[in-house]
Amino acid sequence: MNTNSDNYDEGTIKKAKETVESYIRNNYQNIKAVEFEDGDFSSPMGGLMIEGTVNGKAGFSADIDDKTFQVGSFGEKKGFPELKEECKEKICDY
């Protein structure tokens, strides 16, 4: 298994985390805190995967394009906040 140091530099990881936090805050309701996990940032499919929790309890994982820094897919775990009404049919800008 590859580690983040094998695939992504600190600047890339920092920018990916900023993108994910912006995505979450702009698309979901009642976001008080976003925390990220450290460790391996490579996804099983070879992309950049960012994982963490919101509001200290609900987990998430985000697959990020490491060239454009767009969120490719986003997985929510149990208890994740609801999407904002205006973001349900179309992802809001982030």
C-alpha positions in Angstrom: 0.0 0.0 0.0 1.3 3.4 -0.9 1.6 6.2 1.7 0.7 9.8 0.9 4.4 10.7 0.8 4.8 8.3 -2.1 2.1 9.9 -4.2 1.2 13.4 -3.0 3.1 16.4 -1.6 2.0 18.4 1.3 0.8 21.3 -0.9 -1.4 18.9 -2.9 -2.9 17.4 0.2 -3.5 20.8 1.8 -5.3 22.1 -1.3 -7.4 18.9 -1.5 -8.4 19.3 2.1 -9.4 23.0 1.5 -11.5 21.9 -1.5 -13.3 19.2 0.5 -14.0 21.6 3.4 -15.4 24.2 1.0 -17.5 21.5 -0.7 -18.9 20.4 2.6 -19.6 23.9 4.0 -21.2 25.1 0.8 -23.4 22.0 0.2 -24.5 20.8 3.7 -26.5 22.3 6.6 -25.3 23.0 10.1 -21.5 22.4 9.6 -19.7 23.5 12.7 -16.4 21.7 12.3 -14.6 19.7 9.7 -11.7 17.5 10.8 -9.4 15.4 8.5 -7.8 12.0 9.1 -4.0 11.7 8.6 -2.3 8.8 6.9 -2.7 7.2 3.5 -4.4 9.5 1.0 -4.5 7.1 -2.0 -7.8 5.6 -3.0 -8.1 1.9 -4.0 -8.6 3.2 -7.6 -5.4 5.1 -7.5 -6.8 8.6 -6.9 -6.6 11.1 -4.0 -8.9 10.2 -1.1 -9.6 12.6 1.8 -11.4 11.2 4.8 -12.6 12.8 8.0 -15.5 13.8 10.2 -17.9 16.7 10.6 -19.2 18.1 13.8 -17.1 15.6 15.7 -19.1 12.6 14.8 -20.2 11.9 11.2 -17.6 10.5 8.9 -17.1 11.1 5.2 -14.7 10.2 2.3 -14.1 12.3 -0.8 -12.4 11.3 -4.0 -10.5 14.3 -5.4 -9.1 14.8 -8.9 -5.4 15.7 -8.1 -5.2 17.8 -11.3 -8.4 19.9 -11.1 -9.1 19.5 -7.4 -12.8 18.8 -8.1 -14.7 16.4 -5.9 -15.3 13.3 -8.0 -17.4 11.4 -5.5 -18.4 12.0 -1.9 -19.4 9.3 0.7 -21.4 10.2 3.8 -21.6 8.0 6.9 -24.4 7.7 9.3 -25.4 10.9 11.0 -24.0 13.2 8.3 -25.8 16.6 8.0 -28.5 17.0 5.3 -27.8 18.7 2.0 -28.9 22.3 1.8 -32.2 22.6 -0.1 -30.7 24.6 -3.0 -27.9 21.9 -3.4 -30.2 18.8 -3.6 -30.7 18.8 -7.4 -27.4 20.4 -8.4 -24.1 20.6 -6.4 -23.6 24.1 -5.2 -20.4 25.9 -6.1 -17.4 25.3 -3.8 
